[in-house]
């Protein structure tokens, strides 16, 4: 149960950190558009990072 609680707090911390970064970068006027842009950027980074590395030809 402690592991589940720790995971919950880690996810919550990540979410609020992400919101703070979006708020700092885009401000309150563009928060929703900035949230969408940054989420797409993070998603693209995660997809690219999860691909296996190409083997270099010798």
Secondary structure, 3 states (H helix, E strand, C coil): CHHHHHHHHHHHHHHHHHHHHHHHHHCCCCHHHHHHHHHHHHHHHHHHHHCCCCCCCC
